[in-house]
Amino acid sequence: RLLDSSLPTIKSEVMEDKKVRAVAKVSAAGNIKVASARNTLMARLMDKEGAVGEAARAKAEELCEAARLVVASEERKVESMEDALTKKWNRMILKRKQLEAEEEARKKKTKAEQEAAVKRKADQQEKAQIAVQREALAKAAKRWHG
């Protein structure tokens, strides 16, 4: 929400950098959980190797399998969070680029309208000047002929 509210003031190039930083931050936080889950798995595997007796080995294998599932789950969570955040930023960047393109088009249109208005004014002034000159010439011609 905070990112969306600041969207109109941030350039799309800056948003790309912010996206990279945000995804990296989420990745780092998620990777800490993955590393912790992997450490737990390694401890379970070591316990399994040291287990004495069939029942103890079976119990240790169950704990190892549970730890493997946790590692896989944490890895999927990180990937999912990265994907979701990347998609969110990409949508915001696309929206910003569209706003920038619209603003550029507005500026070009305004500039063209201003140039057209200046040309119209110059044309009107030229026509008025020609009319004044014609009138002056007509008056002068009447005085000479009249």
N, C-alpha and C positions, 0 to 999 in steps of 0.2 A: 504494500500500500504506500509506504513511504517513497519507494522508487517511482511508482506511478505518479505521485503528486509532484515530483520534481522533474518529470519527463519533459515538459515544455521548455525548461531552461537549460537542459543538457544537450550538447551536440552529439550526434550519432557516433562520431569517432571516440569521444570520451566514454560513451556508453559501452563501447566494445571493450575498453580497458577495464571498466567497472565490472563487466560480465566476467572477464577472465579472473579478476580478483575474487569475486563472489563465489565462482565455481571452485576455485582453488581453496578457498576458506572452508567450504562445505566438504570438499574432498579430504582436506587435512583432518577435519573433525571426525569424519567417517572412518578414515584410515586408522585413526587411533583406536576406535572400537574394533576394527578388523584385526589390528595387531594384538589387541588384548584377547580377542577370541582365538587367534592363532597360538598365542602363548598358553592359553588354557588347553587347547588341543595338544600342544607339545607336552604339557605336563601330564595329560591323560595318557598319551602314548608311552611316556616314560613309566607311568604307573602300571600300564598294561604289560610292559616288558618285565617289570619287577614282580608281577603277580605270580603267586604260587598257588597251584591247584586249579582245577577246571572251572569251578564256580567263580573264583576270584578273577580268572582270565575272561570269563563270559561277562561278568559285571563290568570289568575294565573296558571290554570291547563295546558294551552298550554306552558307556560314558564317552568313549572315543567317537562313536557314531553321533551321539548328541552334540559333541563339540564340533564335529565336521559340519553338521547341519547349521549350527550357530554361525560358524565361519562363512558358509555359503550365504546364509541369510543376511549377515552384515555386509558382505560384498554386494549383494543385490540391492540392499538399502542404499548404499553409497552410489551405485550406478543409477538407481532410480532418482535419488535426490539431485545428482549431477544433471541427469537428463531433464528433469522437471525445471530446474533452475536455468539451464541453458535455453530451453524452449521459452520460458518466461522472458528472459532477457532478449532473445531473438525477436519475440513478438513486440516487445517495447522498442527495440532498435528499429524494426521495420516501421512501426507506427511513427517513430521520430523522423525517420527518413522520408516518410510520406508527408509529414508536417513540414519538413524542410523543403521538399519539392513544391508543396502548395504555396509556401511563403515565397519561394523564388519565383514561381509563376505569377503570384500577386504583384511582386515587385516589378517584374518585367511588364506586366499589363499596366500598372500605374505609370511606369516610365514611358511606355508607348502612348498612353493617354495624355500625359503631360506634354510629350513632344508634339502630339497631334494638336493639342490646345494652343501651344506656342506657335505652331505653323498656321493654324486658323487665324490667330490674332494678327500675325504678321501679314497674312493674305488680306485680312480685312483692312488693316492699316494701309496696305499698298493700294487696295481698291479705293479707299477713302481719299488717299493722296491723289490718285489718278482722277477721281471725280472732281476734286478741288481744282486740279490743274485744268481739266476740261472746262469747268465753269469759268475759271479765270481767262482761259483762251477765248471762250465764247463771248465774254464781256468785252474783251479787248477787240475781238473781231467786230462786234456791234459798234464800238466807238470809231473804228477806222472806216466802217462802211456807212455808218449812220448818221 
